[in-house]
Amino acid sequence: MVRVERWDQGTGAALVVDPKRGALRPVTDYEDFSHLERAEQVIAAVPGGGWQVHWKDEGPGGTPLTEEVLAWLITSQGRATAITVDAQGHVEDADGADAFLPPGENPAS
């Protein structure tokens, strides 16, 4: 899977980067090309704003875990994805969280 970089104005073909040639190439030039899929693209990132995400059993030994939302990634389709950072500085999306907590709300409530 590769990202479409632009569209050929004459033919309308999707153009992708060919790393061997170092140039754009129509996807239809590839023998293994089967189809295009619309992908969500991140178009903005906004601060977490004090939101938290909570998991019932993702902490050490299956304990509850709550993390601050570092940022919200907004896609071209209007989807917001919470991005968290843990104590070790690892960044992940929080799609599997059990709850999203607004600013000031306690995870235990």
Phi and psi restraints in degrees (range 20) as a CNS / XPLOR table:
assign (resid 1 and name C) (resid 2 and name N)
       (resid 2 and name CA) (resid 2 and name C) 1.0 -135.4 20.0 2
assign (resid 2 and name N) (resid 2 and name CA)
       (resid 2 and name C) (resid 3 and name N) 1.0 159.6 20.0 2
assign (resid 2 and name C) (resid 3 and name N)
       (resid 3 and name CA) (resid 3 and name C) 1.0 -85.3 20.0 2
assign (resid 3 and name N) (resid 3 and name CA)
       (resid 3 and name C) (resid 4 and name N) 1.0 137.0 20.0 2
assign (resid 3 and name C) (resid 4 and name N)
       (resid 4 and name CA) (resid 4 and name C) 1.0 -75.4 20.0 2
assign (resid 4 and name N) (resid 4 and name CA)
       (resid 4 and name C) (resid 5 and name N) 1.0 125.2 20.0 2
assign (resid 4 and name C) (resid 5 and name N)
       (resid 5 and name CA) (resid 5 and name C) 1.0 -89.2 20.0 2
assign (resid 5 and name N) (resid 5 and name CA)
       (resid 5 and name C) (resid 6 and name N) 1.0 -34.7 20.0 2
assign (resid 5 and name C) (resid 6 and name N)
       (resid 6 and name CA) (resid 6 and name C) 1.0 -168.5 20.0 2
assign (resid 6 and name N) (resid 6 and name CA)
       (resid 6 and name C) (resid 7 and name N) 1.0 -177.9 20.0 2
assign (resid 6 and name C) (resid 7 and name N)
       (resid 7 and name CA) (resid 7 and name C) 1.0 -119.1 20.0 2
assign (resid 7 and name N) (resid 7 and name CA)
       (resid 7 and name C) (resid 8 and name N) 1.0 138.6 20.0 2
assign (resid 7 and name C) (resid 8 and name N)
       (resid 8 and name CA) (resid 8 and name C) 1.0 -69.4 20.0 2
assign (resid 8 and name N) (resid 8 and name CA)
       (resid 8 and name C) (resid 9 and name N) 1.0 123.5 20.0 2
assign (resid 8 and name C) (resid 9 and name N)
       (resid 9 and name CA) (resid 9 and name C) 1.0 -67.6 20.0 2
assign (resid 9 and name N) (resid 9 and name CA)
       (resid 9 and name C) (resid 10 and name N) 1.0 -30.1 20.0 2
assign (resid 9 and name C) (resid 10 and name N)
       (resid 10 and name CA) (resid 10 and name C) 1.0 -78.8 20.0 2
assign (resid 10 and name N) (resid 10 and name CA)
       (resid 10 and name C) (resid 11 and name N) 1.0 -44.5 20.0 2
assign (resid 10 and name C) (resid 11 and name N)
       (resid 11 and name CA) (resid 11 and name C) 1.0 -103.8 20.0 2
assign (resid 11 and name N) (resid 11 and name CA)
       (resid 11 and name C) (resid 12 and name N) 1.0 -20.7 20.0 2
assign (resid 11 and name C) (resid 12 and name N)
       (resid 12 and name CA) (resid 12 and name C) 1.0 82.3 20.0 2
assign (resid 12 and name N) (resid 12 and name CA)
       (resid 12 and name C) (resid 13 and name N) 1.0 3.3 20.0 2
assign (resid 12 and name C) (resid 13 and name N)
       (resid 13 and name CA) (resid 13 and name C) 1.0 -70.5 20.0 2
assign (resid 13 and name N) (resid 13 and name CA)
       (resid 13 and name C) (resid 14 and name N) 1.0 145.6 20.0 2
assign (resid 13 and name C) (resid 14 and name N)
       (resid 14 and name CA) (resid 14 and name C) 1.0 -71.6 20.0 2
assign (resid 14 and name N) (resid 14 and name CA)
       (resid 14 and name C) (resid 15 and name N) 1.0 135.9 20.0 2
assign (resid 14 and name C) (resid 15 and name N)
       (resid 15 and name CA) (resid 15 and name C) 1.0 -111.6 20.0 2
assign (resid 15 and name N) (resid 15 and name CA)
       (resid 15 and name C) (resid 16 and name N) 1.0 133.5 20.0 2
assign (resid 15 and name C) (resid 16 and name N)
       (resid 16 and name CA) (resid 16 and name C) 1.0 -126.2 20.0 2
assign (resid 16 and name N) (resid 16 and name CA)
       (resid 16 and name C) (resid 17 and name N) 1.0 161.0 20.0 2
assign (resid 16 and name C) (resid 17 and name N)
       (resid 17 and name CA) (resid 17 and name C) 1.0 -76.4 20.0 2
assign (resid 17 and name N) (resid 17 and name CA)
       (resid 17 and name C) (resid 18 and name N) 1.0 127.5 20.0 2
assign (resid 17 and name C) (resid 18 and name N)
       (resid 18 and name CA) (resid 18 and name C) 1.0 -97.5 20.0 2
assign (resid 18 and name N) (resid 18 and name CA)
       (resid 18 and name C) (resid 19 and name N) 1.0 104.9 20.0 2
assign (resid 18 and name C) (resid 19 and name N)
       (resid 19 and name CA) (resid 19 and name C) 1.0 -65.8 20.0 2
assign (resid 19 and name N) (resid 19 and name CA)
       (resid 19 and name C) (resid 20 and name N) 1.0 -25.3 20.0 2
assign (resid 19 and name C) (resid 20 and name N)
       (resid 20 and name CA) (resid 20 and name C) 1.0 -73.1 20.0 2
assign (resid 20 and name N) (resid 20 and name CA)
       (resid 20 and name C) (resid 21 and name N) 1.0 -39.1 20.0 2
assign (resid 20 and name C) (resid 21 and name N)
       (resid 21 and name CA) (resid 21 and name C) 1.0 -85.5 20.0 2
assign (resid 21 and name N) (resid 21 and name CA)
       (resid 21 and name C) (resid 22 and name N) 1.0 -25.8 20.0 2
assign (resid 21 and name C) (resid 22 and name N)
       (resid 22 and name CA) (resid 22 and name C) 1.0 69.9 20.0 2
assign (resid 22 and name N) (resid 22 and name CA)
       (resid 22 and name C) (resid 23 and name N) 1.0 36.8 20.0 2
assign (resid 22 and name C) (resid 23 and name N)
       (resid 23 and name CA) (resid 23 and name C) 1.0 -149.6 20.0 2
assign (resid 23 and name N) (resid 23 and name CA)
       (resid 23 and name C) (resid 24 and name N) 1.0 167.3 20.0 2
assign (resid 23 and name C) (resid 24 and name N)
       (resid 24 and name CA) (resid 24 and name C) 1.0 -77.9 20.0 2
assign (resid 24 and name N) (resid 24 and name CA)
       (resid 24 and name C) (resid 25 and name N) 1.0 145.5 20.0 2
assign (resid 24 and name C) (resid 25 and name N)
       (resid 25 and name CA) (resid 25 and name C) 1.0 -143.6 20.0 2
assign (resid 25 and name N) (resid 25 and name CA)
       (resid 25 and name C) (resid 26 and name N) 1.0 139.5 20.0 2
assign (resid 25 and name C) (resid 26 and name N)
       (resid 26 and name CA) (resid 26 and name C) 1.0 -63.8 20.0 2
assign (resid 26 and name N) (resid 26 and name CA)
       (resid 26 and name C) (resid 27 and name N) 1.0 139.2 20.0 2
assign (resid 26 and name C) (resid 27 and name N)
       (resid 27 and name CA) (resid 27 and name C) 1.0 -60.9 20.0 2
assign (resid 27 and name N) (resid 27 and name CA)
       (resid 27 and name C) (resid 28 and name N) 1.0 -28.5 20.0 2
assign (resid 27 and name C) (resid 28 and name N)
       (resid 28 and name CA) (resid 28 and name C) 1.0 -69.8 20.0 2
assign (resid 28 and name N) (resid 28 and name CA)
       (resid 28 and name C) (resid 29 and name N) 1.0 -11.3 20.0 2
assign (resid 28 and name C) (resid 29 and name N)
       (resid 29 and name CA) (resid 29 and name C) 1.0 -77.0 20.0 2
assign (resid 29 and name N) (resid 29 and name CA)
       (resid 29 and name C) (resid 30 and name N) 1.0 -15.3 20.0 2
assign (resid 29 and name C) (resid 30 and name N)
       (resid 30 and name CA) (resid 30 and name C) 1.0 -87.2 20.0 2
assign (resid 30 and name N) (resid 30 and name CA)
       (resid 30 and name C) (resid 31 and name N) 1.0 129.7 20.0 2
assign (resid 30 and name C) (resid 31 and name N)
       (resid 31 and name CA) (resid 31 and name C) 1.0 -61.7 20.0 2
assign (resid 31 and name N) (resid 31 and name CA)
       (resid 31 and name C) (resid 32 and name N) 1.0 -34.5 20.0 2
assign (resid 31 and name C) (resid 32 and name N)
       (resid 32 and name CA) (resid 32 and name C) 1.0 -90.6 20.0 2
assign (resid 32 and name N) (resid 32 and name CA)
       (resid 32 and name C) (resid 33 and name N) 1.0 8.0 20.0 2
assign (resid 32 and name C) (resid 33 and name N)
       (resid 33 and name CA) (resid 33 and name C) 1.0 -67.1 20.0 2
assign (resid 33 and name N) (resid 33 and name CA)
       (resid 33 and name C) (resid 34 and name N) 1.0 131.0 20.0 2
assign (resid 33 and name C) (resid 34 and name N)
       (resid 34 and name CA) (resid 34 and name C) 1.0 -119.2 20.0 2
assign (resid 34 and name N) (resid 34 and name CA)
       (resid 34 and name C) (resid 35 and name N) 1.0 -40.7 20.0 2
assign (resid 34 and name C) (resid 35 and name N)
       (resid 35 and name CA) (resid 35 and name C) 1.0 -169.4 20.0 2
assign (resid 35 and name N) (resid 35 and name CA)
       (resid 35 and name C) (resid 36 and name N) 1.0 167.1 20.0 2
assign (resid 35 and name C) (resid 36 and name N)
       (resid 36 and name CA) (resid 36 and name C) 1.0 -105.6 20.0 2
assign (resid 36 and name N) (resid 36 and name CA)
       (resid 36 and name C) (resid 37 and name N) 1.0 148.3 20.0 2
assign (resid 36 and name C) (resid 37 and name N)
       (resid 37 and name CA) (resid 37 and name C) 1.0 -129.0 20.0 2
assign (resid 37 and name N) (resid 37 and name CA)
       (resid 37 and name C) (resid 38 and name N) 1.0 139.1 20.0 2
assign (resid 37 and name C) (resid 38 and name N)
       (resid 38 and name CA) (resid 38 and name C) 1.0 -72.7 20.0 2
assign (resid 38 and name N) (resid 38 and name CA)
       (resid 38 and name C) (resid 39 and name N) 1.0 127.3 20.0 2
assign (resid 38 and name C) (resid 39 and name N)
       (resid 39 and name CA) (resid 39 and name C) 1.0 -114.2 20.0 2
assign (resid 39 and name N) (resid 39 and name CA)
       (resid 39 and name C) (resid 40 and name N) 1.0 146.5 20.0 2
assign (resid 39 and name C) (resid 40 and name N)
       (resid 40 and name CA) (resid 40 and name C) 1.0 -76.0 20.0 2
assign (resid 40 and name N) (resid 40 and name CA)
       (resid 40 and name C) (resid 41 and name N) 1.0 132.7 20.0 2
assign (resid 40 and name C) (resid 41 and name N)
       (resid 41 and name CA) (resid 41 and name C) 1.0 -113.8 20.0 2
assign (resid 41 and name N) (resid 41 and name CA)
       (resid 41 and name C) (resid 42 and name N) 1.0 139.2 20.0 2
assign (resid 41 and name C) (resid 42 and name N)
       (resid 42 and name CA) (resid 42 and name C) 1.0 -72.4 20.0 2
assign (resid 42 and name N) (resid 42 and name CA)
       (resid 42 and name C) (resid 43 and name N) 1.0 125.6 20.0 2
assign (resid 42 and name C) (resid 43 and name N)
       (resid 43 and name CA) (resid 43 and name C) 1.0 -114.2 20.0 2
assign (resid 43 and name N) (resid 43 and name CA)
       (resid 43 and name C) (resid 44 and name N) 1.0 -11.5 20.0 2
assign (resid 43 and name C) (resid 44 and name N)
       (resid 44 and name CA) (resid 44 and name C) 1.0 -159.4 20.0 2
assign (resid 44 and name N) (resid 44 and name CA)
       (resid 44 and name C) (resid 45 and name N) 1.0 155.8 20.0 2
assign (resid 44 and name C) (resid 45 and name N)
       (resid 45 and name CA) (resid 45 and name C) 1.0 -132.7 20.0 2
assign (resid 45 and name N) (resid 45 and name CA)
       (resid 45 and name C) (resid 46 and name N) 1.0 131.1 20.0 2
assign (resid 45 and name C) (resid 46 and name N)
       (resid 46 and name CA) (resid 46 and name C) 1.0 -123.7 20.0 2
assign (resid 46 and name N) (resid 46 and name CA)
       (resid 46 and name C) (resid 47 and name N) 1.0 150.7 20.0 2
assign (resid 46 and name C) (resid 47 and name N)
       (resid 47 and name CA) (resid 47 and name C) 1.0 -57.3 20.0 2
assign (resid 47 and name N) (resid 47 and name CA)
       (resid 47 and name C) (resid 48 and name N) 1.0 153.9 20.0 2
assign (resid 47 and name C) (resid 48 and name N)
       (resid 48 and name CA) (resid 48 and name C) 1.0 -63.1 20.0 2
assign (resid 48 and name N) (resid 48 and name CA)
       (resid 48 and name C) (resid 49 and name N) 1.0 -25.9 20.0 2
assign (resid 48 and name C) (resid 49 and name N)
       (resid 49 and name CA) (resid 49 and name C) 1.0 66.5 20.0 2
assign (resid 49 and name N) (resid 49 and name CA)
       (resid 49 and name C) (resid 50 and name N) 1.0 24.0 20.0 2
assign (resid 49 and name C) (resid 50 and name N)
       (resid 50 and name CA) (resid 50 and name C) 1.0 88.3 20.0 2
assign (resid 50 and name N) (resid 50 and name CA)
       (resid 50 and name C) (resid 51 and name N) 1.0 -1.3 20.0 2
assign (resid 50 and name C) (resid 51 and name N)
       (resid 51 and name CA) (resid 51 and name C) 1.0 -70.0 20.0 2
assign (resid 51 and name N) (resid 51 and name CA)
       (resid 51 and name C) (resid 52 and name N) 1.0 154.4 20.0 2
assign (resid 51 and name C) (resid 52 and name N)
       (resid 52 and name CA) (resid 52 and name C) 1.0 -131.0 20.0 2
assign (resid 52 and name N) (resid 52 and name CA)
       (resid 52 and name C) (resid 53 and name N) 1.0 157.5 20.0 2
assign (resid 52 and name C) (resid 53 and name N)
       (resid 53 and name CA) (resid 53 and name C) 1.0 -119.0 20.0 2
assign (resid 53 and name N) (resid 53 and name CA)
       (resid 53 and name C) (resid 54 and name N) 1.0 147.4 20.0 2
assign (resid 53 and name C) (resid 54 and name N)
       (resid 54 and name CA) (resid 54 and name C) 1.0 -131.7 20.0 2
assign (resid 54 and name N) (resid 54 and name CA)
       (resid 54 and name C) (resid 55 and name N) 1.0 135.2 20.0 2
assign (resid 54 and name C) (resid 55 and name N)
       (resid 55 and name CA) (resid 55 and name C) 1.0 -117.7 20.0 2
assign (resid 55 and name N) (resid 55 and name CA)
       (resid 55 and name C) (resid 56 and name N) 1.0 137.4 20.0 2
assign (resid 55 and name C) (resid 56 and name N)
       (resid 56 and name CA) (resid 56 and name C) 1.0 -71.0 20.0 2
assign (resid 56 and name N) (resid 56 and name CA)
       (resid 56 and name C) (resid 57 and name N) 1.0 -28.7 20.0 2
assign (resid 56 and name C) (resid 57 and name N)
       (resid 57 and name CA) (resid 57 and name C) 1.0 -145.7 20.0 2
assign (resid 57 and name N) (resid 57 and name CA)
       (resid 57 and name C) (resid 58 and name N) 1.0 30.9 20.0 2
assign (resid 57 and name C) (resid 58 and name N)
       (resid 58 and name CA) (resid 58 and name C) 1.0 -99.8 20.0 2
assign (resid 58 and name N) (resid 58 and name CA)
       (resid 58 and name C) (resid 59 and name N) 1.0 -2.7 20.0 2
assign (resid 58 and name C) (resid 59 and name N)
       (resid 59 and name CA) (resid 59 and name C) 1.0 -80.0 20.0 2
assign (resid 59 and name N) (resid 59 and name CA)
       (resid 59 and name C) (resid 60 and name N) 1.0 -178.5 20.0 2
assign (resid 59 and name C) (resid 60 and name N)
       (resid 60 and name CA) (resid 60 and name C) 1.0 -55.4 20.0 2
assign (resid 60 and name N) (resid 60 and name CA)
       (resid 60 and name C) (resid 61 and name N) 1.0 130.0 20.0 2
assign (resid 60 and name C) (resid 61 and name N)
       (resid 61 and name CA) (resid 61 and name C) 1.0 66.5 20.0 2
assign (resid 61 and name N) (resid 61 and name CA)
       (resid 61 and name C) (resid 62 and name N) 1.0 25.0 20.0 2
assign (resid 61 and name C) (resid 62 and name N)
       (resid 62 and name CA) (resid 62 and name C) 1.0 78.6 20.0 2
assign (resid 62 and name N) (resid 62 and name CA)
       (resid 62 and name C) (resid 63 and name N) 1.0 20.6 20.0 2
assign (resid 62 and name C) (resid 63 and name N)
       (resid 63 and name CA) (resid 63 and name C) 1.0 -84.6 20.0 2
assign (resid 63 and name N) (resid 63 and name CA)
       (resid 63 and name C) (resid 64 and name N) 1.0 166.0 20.0 2
assign (resid 63 and name C) (resid 64 and name N)
       (resid 64 and name CA) (resid 64 and name C) 1.0 -63.4 20.0 2
assign (resid 64 and name N) (resid 64 and name CA)
       (resid 64 and name C) (resid 65 and name N) 1.0 150.7 20.0 2
assign (resid 64 and name C) (resid 65 and name N)
       (resid 65 and name CA) (resid 65 and name C) 1.0 -138.6 20.0 2
assign (resid 65 and name N) (resid 65 and name CA)
       (resid 65 and name C) (resid 66 and name N) 1.0 131.3 20.0 2
assign (resid 65 and name C) (resid 66 and name N)
       (resid 66 and name CA) (resid 66 and name C) 1.0 -126.9 20.0 2
assign (resid 66 and name N) (resid 66 and name CA)
       (resid 66 and name C) (resid 67 and name N) 1.0 132.4 20.0 2
assign (resid 66 and name C) (resid 67 and name N)
       (resid 67 and name CA) (resid 67 and name C) 1.0 -130.6 20.0 2
assign (resid 67 and name N) (resid 67 and name CA)
       (resid 67 and name C) (resid 68 and name N) 1.0 150.6 20.0 2
assign (resid 67 and name C) (resid 68 and name N)
       (resid 68 and name CA) (resid 68 and name C) 1.0 -72.3 20.0 2
assign (resid 68 and name N) (resid 68 and name CA)
       (resid 68 and name C) (resid 69 and name N) 1.0 143.9 20.0 2
assign (resid 68 and name C) (resid 69 and name N)
       (resid 69 and name CA) (resid 69 and name C) 1.0 -81.0 20.0 2
assign (resid 69 and name N) (resid 69 and name CA)
       (resid 69 and name C) (resid 70 and name N) 1.0 117.9 20.0 2
assign (resid 69 and name C) (resid 70 and name N)
       (resid 70 and name CA) (resid 70 and name C) 1.0 -71.9 20.0 2
assign (resid 70 and name N) (resid 70 and name CA)
       (resid 70 and name C) (resid 71 and name N) 1.0 -45.5 20.0 2
assign (resid 70 and name C) (resid 71 and name N)
       (resid 71 and name CA) (resid 71 and name C) 1.0 -158.8 20.0 2
assign (resid 71 and name N) (resid 71 and name CA)
       (resid 71 and name C) (resid 72 and name N) 1.0 163.5 20.0 2
assign (resid 71 and name C) (resid 72 and name N)
       (resid 72 and name CA) (resid 72 and name C) 1.0 -112.4 20.0 2
assign (resid 72 and name N) (resid 72 and name CA)
       (resid 72 and name C) (resid 73 and name N) 1.0 124.9 20.0 2
assign (resid 72 and name C) (resid 73 and name N)
       (resid 73 and name CA) (resid 73 and name C) 1.0 -92.6 20.0 2
assign (resid 73 and name N) (resid 73 and name CA)
       (resid 73 and name C) (resid 74 and name N) 1.0 129.2 20.0 2
assign (resid 73 and name C) (resid 74 and name N)
       (resid 74 and name CA) (resid 74 and name C) 1.0 -108.6 20.0 2
assign (resid 74 and name N) (resid 74 and name CA)
       (resid 74 and name C) (resid 75 and name N) 1.0 128.3 20.0 2
assign (resid 74 and name C) (resid 75 and name N)
       (resid 75 and name CA) (resid 75 and name C) 1.0 -96.9 20.0 2
assign (resid 75 and name N) (resid 75 and name CA)
       (resid 75 and name C) (resid 76 and name N) 1.0 169.2 20.0 2
assign (resid 75 and name C) (resid 76 and name N)
       (resid 76 and name CA) (resid 76 and name C) 1.0 -64.3 20.0 2
assign (resid 76 and name N) (resid 76 and name CA)
       (resid 76 and name C) (resid 77 and name N) 1.0 -18.1 20.0 2
assign (resid 76 and name C) (resid 77 and name N)
       (resid 77 and name CA) (resid 77 and name C) 1.0 -92.8 20.0 2
assign (resid 77 and name N) (resid 77 and name CA)
       (resid 77 and name C) (resid 78 and name N) 1.0 2.0 20.0 2
assign (resid 77 and name C) (resid 78 and name N)
       (resid 78 and name CA) (resid 78 and name C) 1.0 88.4 20.0 2
assign (resid 78 and name N) (resid 78 and name CA)
       (resid 78 and name C) (resid 79 and name N) 1.0 9.3 20.0 2
assign (resid 78 and name C) (resid 79 and name N)
       (resid 79 and name CA) (resid 79 and name C) 1.0 -82.2 20.0 2
assign (resid 79 and name N) (resid 79 and name CA)
       (resid 79 and name C) (resid 80 and name N) 1.0 137.7 20.0 2
assign (resid 79 and name C) (resid 80 and name N)
       (resid 80 and name CA) (resid 80 and name C) 1.0 -109.8 20.0 2
assign (resid 80 and name N) (resid 80 and name CA)
       (resid 80 and name C) (resid 81 and name N) 1.0 127.6 20.0 2
assign (resid 80 and name C) (resid 81 and name N)
       (resid 81 and name CA) (resid 81 and name C) 1.0 -117.6 20.0 2
assign (resid 81 and name N) (resid 81 and name CA)
       (resid 81 and name C) (resid 82 and name N) 1.0 125.9 20.0 2
assign (resid 81 and name C) (resid 82 and name N)
       (resid 82 and name CA) (resid 82 and name C) 1.0 -77.2 20.0 2
assign (resid 82 and name N) (resid 82 and name CA)
       (resid 82 and name C) (resid 83 and name N) 1.0 133.5 20.0 2
assign (resid 82 and name C) (resid 83 and name N)
       (resid 83 and name CA) (resid 83 and name C) 1.0 -114.2 20.0 2
assign (resid 83 and name N) (resid 83 and name CA)
       (resid 83 and name C) (resid 84 and name N) 1.0 128.1 20.0 2
assign (resid 83 and name C) (resid 84 and name N)
       (resid 84 and name CA) (resid 84 and name C) 1.0 -115.0 20.0 2
assign (resid 84 and name N) (resid 84 and name CA)
       (resid 84 and name C) (resid 85 and name N) 1.0 163.3 20.0 2
assign (resid 84 and name C) (resid 85 and name N)
       (resid 85 and name CA) (resid 85 and name C) 1.0 -130.5 20.0 2
assign (resid 85 and name N) (resid 85 and name CA)
       (resid 85 and name C) (resid 86 and name N) 1.0 131.3 20.0 2
assign (resid 85 and name C) (resid 86 and name N)
       (resid 86 and name CA) (resid 86 and name C) 1.0 -91.4 20.0 2
assign (resid 86 and name N) (resid 86 and name CA)
       (resid 86 and name C) (resid 87 and name N) 1.0 -178.3 20.0 2
assign (resid 86 and name C) (resid 87 and name N)
       (resid 87 and name CA) (resid 87 and name C) 1.0 -62.6 20.0 2
assign (resid 87 and name N) (resid 87 and name CA)
       (resid 87 and name C) (resid 88 and name N) 1.0 -23.9 20.0 2
assign (resid 87 and name C) (resid 88 and name N)
       (resid 88 and name CA) (resid 88 and name C) 1.0 -90.4 20.0 2
assign (resid 88 and name N) (resid 88 and name CA)
       (resid 88 and name C) (resid 89 and name N) 1.0 -0.6 20.0 2
assign (resid 88 and name C) (resid 89 and name N)
       (resid 89 and name CA) (resid 89 and name C) 1.0 87.3 20.0 2
assign (resid 89 and name N) (resid 89 and name CA)
       (resid 89 and name C) (resid 90 and name N) 1.0 10.9 20.0 2
assign (resid 89 and name C) (resid 90 and name N)
       (resid 90 and name CA) (resid 90 and name C) 1.0 -80.0 20.0 2
assign (resid 90 and name N) (resid 90 and name CA)
       (resid 90 and name C) (resid 91 and name N) 1.0 133.8 20.0 2
assign (resid 90 and name C) (resid 91 and name N)
       (resid 91 and name CA) (resid 91 and name C) 1.0 -104.5 20.0 2
assign (resid 91 and name N) (resid 91 and name CA)
       (resid 91 and name C) (resid 92 and name N) 1.0 133.1 20.0 2
assign (resid 91 and name C) (resid 92 and name N)
       (resid 92 and name CA) (resid 92 and name C) 1.0 -145.7 20.0 2
assign (resid 92 and name N) (resid 92 and name CA)
       (resid 92 and name C) (resid 93 and name N) 1.0 161.2 20.0 2
assign (resid 92 and name C) (resid 93 and name N)
       (resid 93 and name CA) (resid 93 and name C) 1.0 -81.6 20.0 2
assign (resid 93 and name N) (resid 93 and name CA)
       (resid 93 and name C) (resid 94 and name N) 1.0 159.0 20.0 2
assign (resid 93 and name C) (resid 94 and name N)
       (resid 94 and name CA) (resid 94 and name C) 1.0 -112.2 20.0 2
assign (resid 94 and name N) (resid 94 and name CA)
       (resid 94 and name C) (resid 95 and name N) 1.0 32.9 20.0 2
assign (resid 94 and name C) (resid 95 and name N)
       (resid 95 and name CA) (resid 95 and name C) 1.0 -59.3 20.0 2
assign (resid 95 and name N) (resid 95 and name CA)
       (resid 95 and name C) (resid 96 and name N) 1.0 -30.0 20.0 2
assign (resid 95 and name C) (resid 96 and name N)
       (resid 96 and name CA) (resid 96 and name C) 1.0 -91.2 20.0 2
assign (resid 96 and name N) (resid 96 and name CA)
       (resid 96 and name C) (resid 97 and name N) 1.0 9.9 20.0 2
assign (resid 96 and name C) (resid 97 and name N)
       (resid 97 and name CA) (resid 97 and name C) 1.0 -63.3 20.0 2
assign (resid 97 and name N) (resid 97 and name CA)
       (resid 97 and name C) (resid 98 and name N) 1.0 149.2 20.0 2
assign (resid 97 and name C) (resid 98 and name N)
       (resid 98 and name CA) (resid 98 and name C) 1.0 -81.1 20.0 2
assign (resid 98 and name N) (resid 98 and name CA)
       (resid 98 and name C) (resid 99 and name N) 1.0 -26.5 20.0 2
assign (resid 98 and name C) (resid 99 and name N)
       (resid 99 and name CA) (resid 99 and name C) 1.0 -154.0 20.0 2
assign (resid 99 and name N) (resid 99 and name CA)
       (resid 99 and name C) (resid 100 and name N) 1.0 148.4 20.0 2
assign (resid 99 and name C) (resid 100 and name N)
       (resid 100 and name CA) (resid 100 and name C) 1.0 -111.4 20.0 2
assign (resid 100 and name N) (resid 100 and name CA)
       (resid 100 and name C) (resid 101 and name N) 1.0 123.6 20.0 2
assign (resid 100 and name C) (resid 101 and name N)
       (resid 101 and name CA) (resid 101 and name C) 1.0 -109.1 20.0 2
assign (resid 101 and name N) (resid 101 and name CA)
       (resid 101 and name C) (resid 102 and name N) 1.0 124.3 20.0 2
assign (resid 101 and name C) (resid 102 and name N)
       (resid 102 and name CA) (resid 102 and name C) 1.0 -68.4 20.0 2
assign (resid 102 and name N) (resid 102 and name CA)
       (resid 102 and name C) (resid 103 and name N) 1.0 162.6 20.0 2
assign (resid 102 and name C) (resid 103 and name N)
       (resid 103 and name CA) (resid 103 and name C) 1.0 -52.3 20.0 2
assign (resid 103 and name N) (resid 103 and name CA)
       (resid 103 and name C) (resid 104 and name N) 1.0 133.2 20.0 2
assign (resid 103 and name C) (resid 104 and name N)
       (resid 104 and name CA) (resid 104 and name C) 1.0 88.0 20.0 2
assign (resid 104 and name N) (resid 104 and name CA)
       (resid 104 and name C) (resid 105 and name N) 1.0 -10.3 20.0 2
assign (resid 104 and name C) (resid 105 and name N)
       (resid 105 and name CA) (resid 105 and name C) 1.0 -84.8 20.0 2
assign (resid 105 and name N) (resid 105 and name CA)
       (resid 105 and name C) (resid 106 and name N) 1.0 137.1 20.0 2
assign (resid 105 and name C) (resid 106 and name N)
       (resid 106 and name CA) (resid 106 and name C) 1.0 -85.2 20.0 2
assign (resid 106 and name N) (resid 106 and name CA)
       (resid 106 and name C) (resid 107 and name N) 1.0 134.1 20.0 2
assign (resid 106 and name C) (resid 107 and name N)
       (resid 107 and name CA) (resid 107 and name C) 1.0 -60.4 20.0 2
assign (resid 107 and name N) (resid 107 and name CA)
       (resid 107 and name C) (resid 108 and name N) 1.0 -24.4 20.0 2
assign (resid 107 and name C) (resid 108 and name N)
       (resid 108 and name CA) (resid 108 and name C) 1.0 -77.7 20.0 2
assign (resid 108 and name N) (resid 108 and name CA)
       (resid 108 and name C) (resid 109 and name N) 1.0 -13.6 20.0 2
